[in-house]
Amino acid sequence: MRIVTDRARSRLAALAFVLCAGLGSAQAKTIYTGDTIGSVRVISQLDVSDLEPGKKHRFYFRGIQMGTGQHWYVPVMVAKGLNPGKRVLLGSGVHGDELSPVDVVQRTFAELDPARMSGAVLAVLDMGRPAKEFVQRKWPTPLQGGSLVDMNRVWPGSDSRDLAFRHAFLVWNNLFKNNVDAALDFHTAATGSDFTLFIFADRRNPEVQQLAELFPVQQIKDDPGLEGTLETAFVKAGIPAITVEVGGPRSFDPPKIDVCIEGARNVLAHYGITDGKVGRTAKDSHAFFGNDLEVIRSSTGGFAELLVKLGDKVKVGQKVALQRNSFGDVLQEFTSSVDGEVAILGTDALREPGARLMEILVQRTDGRCGDGGCPSPEEDY
């Protein structure tokens, strides 16, 4: 009887060991595919809590599968502190022509010392990978003979729609979910336009307002959010997030990049992730706050001459642009219908009918924008 009991105990102990080992594997949520790209390991799912603290980690996240059966891969870096704390996302590359955001994220991450950090910083670059390969705004897909999808109108994605939606779904659920407590999403103006150093923020949320005002930017817009933007998806999920516009596309803008790094440092210090101190903020930069963007569009084709610069203050009735035809005749003069500051300029000289010439940030006080600000125009942001 004694022998049977010992055998039974041995079997139970072995079974318990197997079950515990299996449970440990089930709880380890970072999934490695077994592949490497240039010695960097590939993951299909991330759990920051699995990662060794006090170190920097880098991965390629395996995104959507293409028609050939191959995948798009997203570069990911994680700086995990020795102590628990907030986890902040530094995001860039939703649009392929946005390059200053890449520099902001890379340089901010390079400064981090995980041995002196609490919490974690998740740096994600080139989310819209095929668009980045062509340095173009939108994600090219083969659907219906070829189409372009705005990656900043598809979040949090869908597993039952086209490639861009499916890719966003994978990134949202397997990379961001349960790993992000606050998000800084860096963008620029679209090709053919230029932006001030500008932030979109749903300032009805006190923590979102605080994030925005930690950046010493030129302009901040009270914004209820556009459906499908990464910022809005985070805010709807209860995660404070802002969209930071780092000037114009396709090149680095060092002064604006430096200011954005200042702002990111402030955010990390504010949350106690780093031991730095909060530096200059929106108060120090005398940021202009507005709740609406007034768009001025051409009504005819022609060559546009802009009479104002980014950040200029304008008054009602002020002449801000004109258009000429091929003979040099002035076809139209444009005046501002609001008092405000120039936020966005169209930089292409030749403009077709309906093209955006500029947008002016304005603070409306007549009640039309409500508590959360007026929705932004359906433009490329």
C-alpha positions, 0 to 999 in steps of 0.5 A: 500500500505504501509503494502505491501511495509513493508512486501516486505522489510521484505521479501527482508531483510530476503532473503538478510540475507539468501543469505549472510549466504549462500555466507559466507558458500560457501566462507568458504573452509575448509571442516569438515567431522564431524568426529574426530579421537582421538579428532582431527577433520577430514577435506576433504579440507583446506583453511588456510585463514579460520583458526583463526590467532595466533593459532596452529591447527591440523587436520586429512586430509581424503585421498583416500578411500580404497576398504573397503570403509574406508579412509587413513588419513594424519596428518596436523598441521598449525601454523597461524600467527597474520599477513599475510605473506608467507605460507611455507610447511614442508613435510615428509612421502612421502616414508614410510621408511623415519623417520628423516624427521618426526622428522625434521618437528615435532621439527621445528613446535614445536618451532613456536609461532603463536602469534609472526608469520606472514603468516603460516607454514603447516606441513604435515606428513605421506603422503604415509600413508600405506607405513608408516604403514609398514615402507617400501619405496613404497605404497602397492596397491591391483592392479593385485594381489598386487603392490608397487607404488613410491609415489614420482613419482605420483605428482600432482596425477590423479583422474583417475588412481590407489590409490596412484595417486588418493591420491596424487590428493586429497592431492595436490588439497584439501590440498596444492593448494592455501595454499603453497607459498614455499615448503620444502620436506624432504626425506632420502635414500631408505632402503639399502642405505645411503645419505649425508645431500643433497639437490636437487634443480632446481637452474635455479630458483633464489628463489629455489637456495636461499632456497637451500643455506639457509641450511648448508648442505654437498652437493647441486645438480643442478637438473632439476627435476624428473617427478612425484616428489613432488618438481618438481610438485611444481616448475612446478606450480610456487611454489619454492621447494627443496628436502632435503635428511636427511641421511639414512632411518628407524631411526633418525639421530640426527646430520643431523636432527639438521642441517635441523632444522637450515635450516628450521629456516633460511627459515622461518626467510628469509620470515619474518614468524618468527622474528629470524635471518638467521644463518649458511648457505651452505656457512658456511658449505662449501657445495659441488655443483654438477650437476650430479650423477655418479652411480657405479653398480655391474656387478655380484653378490657378497659381496661388500666392500666399500672403501670410506665413505659418503662425501669423495672426490674421484679422477678419477681412485681411487679404491672405492669398490670391490666384493668377491664371497662366497669363498672370491675371489675378483671378481671385483674392482671398480674405480671412473671415475670422480672427485667428492664427495661420495653422496650415498652408498649402505649399503647392503653387498650382492649385485646382478648384476646391484645393486647400490654400490654408487653415486658420485656427480660431477660438469661437465664442458663439457656442457653435463649437460646444464644450469639446471644440468643433470637429476638424475638417475632413483633411489629411492630418 
